[in-house]
């Protein structure tokens, strides 16, 4: 009996941090976007940080992953202007191919909110997005 549906071997699952960094770098081009911050953060504001966080699910074909987009800025006005631009860009990510990887869907998991930061001269807001992707075939 032939199986109606057979799961592949697949060559590659998207590196969603890389995808989101590439997308935000393109969409919010005047604000640096990266996966790491260090003790020189205060000298680089505003800045966007992308981190894949625990959560989501996978059935072997479709994967849902959670990604935090953190906005850092030196004042409240810049924080919210930058965070809103990043948020709008994330909502446009559905059905896009970025860095050679396809994103089926992107939706808000936890809306933007300000989060205290150890340095009182730095403001921080975080939004969490649920990205749906599939394993990507790579060319042979």
C-alpha positions in Angstrom: 0.0 0.0 0.0 1.3 3.4 -0.9 1.2 6.1 1.7 -1.1 9.0 0.9 1.3 11.4 2.5 5.0 10.9 3.1 7.2 13.3 5.2 10.4 13.9 3.5 13.8 14.1 4.4 14.1 17.8 4.4 17.3 19.6 4.0 16.9 22.7 6.1 14.6 24.3 8.7 14.8 28.1 8.5 17.1 29.9 10.9 14.4 32.2 12.0 16.7 34.6 13.9 18.6 35.1 10.6 15.4 35.5 8.7 14.0 38.1 11.0 17.3 40.0 11.3 17.5 40.2 7.5 13.8 41.3 7.2 14.1 44.0 9.8 17.4 45.2 8.4 15.6 45.7 5.1 12.4 47.1 6.5 13.8 49.4 9.3 17.1 50.1 7.5 18.1 53.1 9.7 18.1 51.0 12.9 20.8 48.3 13.5 19.3 44.8 14.0 21.3 42.0 15.6 21.0 39.0 17.8 23.3 40.0 20.6 23.8 43.1 22.7 26.8 43.9 24.9 28.0 46.5 27.4 28.3 49.1 24.6 24.6 49.0 24.0 24.1 52.6 25.3 26.4 53.8 22.5 24.3 52.2 19.7 20.8 53.4 20.3 18.2 52.8 19.0 18.8 49.2 18.3 16.7 46.1 17.5 17.5 42.7 19.0 16.0 39.4 17.6 16.0 36.2 19.7 14.2 32.9 19.2 12.6 32.0 22.5 11.2 28.8 23.9 7.8 27.8 22.8 6.0 26.9 19.6 5.4 23.5 18.1 6.3 21.2 15.2 4.6 18.3 13.4 7.6 17.5 11.3 6.2 19.4 8.3 5.1 22.8 9.8 6.9 24.5 12.6 5.6 27.4 14.8 8.4 29.3 16.6 8.4 32.2 18.9 10.7 35.2 18.2 11.2 38.2 20.5 11.9 41.5 18.9 13.4 43.8 21.5 13.7 47.6 20.9 16.3 49.6 22.9 16.3 53.4 22.9 17.5 56.3 25.0 14.1 57.9 25.5 10.5 56.9 25.5 9.5 58.7 22.3 12.2 57.0 20.2 11.5 53.7 21.9 7.9 53.6 20.8 8.5 55.1 17.3 11.1 52.4 16.7 9.1 49.6 18.3 6.0 50.5 16.2 8.0 50.5 13.0 9.5 47.0 13.8 6.0 45.8 14.8 4.5 46.9 11.5 7.4 45.3 9.6 6.8 42.0 11.5 3.2 42.0 10.5 4.2 42.3 6.8 6.5 39.2 7.1 3.7 36.7 6.3 4.2 35.0 2.9 7.6 36.5 2.4 10.8 34.8 1.3 13.8 36.3 3.1 17.4 35.2 3.1 16.3 32.3 0.9 13.8 31.1 3.5 10.0 31.2 3.3 7.8 32.4 6.1 4.2 31.2 5.8 2.7 33.3 8.5 3.7 35.8 11.2 1.3 36.9 14.0 1.6 38.6 17.3 1.9 36.2 20.3 2.5 38.9 22.9 2.0 42.5 22.1 4.5 45.2 22.6 5.2 46.2 26.2 7.9 48.1 28.0 10.2 46.1 30.2 12.5 47.5 32.8 16.2 47.5 32.0 19.2 47.4 34.4 20.5 50.7 33.0 18.0 53.5 33.7 19.3 55.4 30.7 18.1 52.7 28.3 14.4 52.0 27.6 13.3 48.6 26.3 10.2 47.3 24.7 9.5 43.7 23.7 7.1 42.0 21.3 6.8 38.3 20.7 5.8 37.0 17.3 4.7 33.5 16.3 6.2 32.5 12.9 5.0 29.5 10.9 7.4 27.9 8.5 8.0 24.6 6.8 11.2 22.7 6.1 12.9 24.2 3.1 14.4 22.1 0.3 17.9 23.2 -0.6 19.1 22.9 -4.2 21.4 20.0 -4.9 
